[in-house]
Amino acid sequence: MAGGVLIVLVLVTTSMFAEVHRFQKTVPQSGAPISSTNDPLVSFEAGTVHLSLPFRAGETLYDAMTDAKNAGTLTFSGKEYSGLGYFVTSVGSLSEGNGKHLMYFINDKEASVGVSTYAPKNGDTIMWKLK
């Protein structure tokens, strides 16, 4: 009986340490975005927000923005439209209104796909503007 309890305690303790270690890897320190030294980066601008946004291979711009939002380094909101994707209505200090909508630009060219479709490339410059 004592051996069984000991095994359970070892398993629980191991699981807890693994979770703490995973948490420490994903939670940024002092507001820094989640990133490892191997993650590619895009330069991201939206009004007064200027940051280096890390992303992983195969991730969309929306995924990278969501990671930054979850890390507390970016604020944005919008709405998911079935079959169309996610439409951003506010990002950083910019919000739609007065007949203007948020548009994003990739390397100074207006994006031709939505944020939930675009796969960033290392070194891209993403800039949000009201148009």
N, C-alpha and C positions, 0 to 999 in steps of 0.2 A: 504494500500500500504506500509506504513512504517513498519507495523508488518511483512509483507512478506519479506521485505528487511532485517529486523532484524533476522528473522529465517534463511535466507540464510547466513548472516554473522556469526551467531552462528554455523551453520553446517560447513562452510568453515574453521572457526577458530578451531573447534573441530577436523576436519580432519587433519589440519596442525599440531596441537599438537600431535595427534596420530602418524603421520608420523615421526615427529622429535623424539618422544619417541622410535619408532621402529628403526629408524636410529641409535640412541644413543646405543641401545642394540646390534646392529649387527656390528657397526664399532669399531674395536679394538682401544684401547688407546695405544699410544707409541709403535706401531708395534706388539702388542701382538696378537696372533691368536684369532679368534672368539671362545669364549668358555663361558659356564656357569659352575658354580661349580659342576653341575651334569653331564656334558658331560664326557664320557669315553675318554681316551687318548691313543695314541700309541707313542712310541719313534720313531722318523723319522730321518734317516741319508742319506745324498746324498752328497758325497764329503765333502766340508767344511760346509755344512748345517747340523745343529743338532737342532731339535726342538721337542717339545711336540705337537703333532697334534691332536686336538679334532675332534670328529666325533659324529654323532647322530645315534641312533638305526636304522637299516635298510639302512644306508648310505654305499656306496661303498668307497674304497680307493680313487678312482678317484673323487668322490663327495667331500670327505674331503680335498683332494689336491686342488681342484678347489676353495673351500671355503677359504683356506689359500692363494691361488693365488689372489683371489679377495680382500682379506684383506691386501695384500702386504707383507705377511710373507714368501712366497715361490714363486719361479719362476720355471716354467716348460713349455715344449711345446711337441707337438707330432701330431699325426694324427688319426682321427676316421676312421675305416674301417667297412663298413656296414656288419653286421652279425658276425663280429669278436670282435669289441670293440675298445677302445682307446689304441694306442701304444705310449708310452712316448719315445721321442728321445733326450730330454735334461731335466735335473732336477738339480736345484742348480748349482753347479760348474761342473757337469758331462754332457758331450755331446757325442753322438755316433760319431764314425769316426775311420779311420785306421783299418777297419775290426772288430771293437768292437761294441757291442750293449749293451744297458742298460737292466739290469735284476734286479728284486727286490727279496729280501729274506725276509721271515717272520720267525722271531725267529731262524735265522741262517739256514733256509732251503729254497732252491730255490722255488719260487712261482710256482704253477701248473696252475694258472688261471691269467687272465689279471686284471689290476687295475680297470677296469670298471665292473668286476664281483666280486672281492674279498670284502667281508664284514669284516672289522677289528674287532678285539676283544680287550677289555680293557686290556692294559698292553702289547700288541704286540710290538715287535721291528721290524720296517720296515727299511731295509737297501738297498740302490741302489748301484750297482757295474757295472763296464764295464767288459764285457766278450767277 
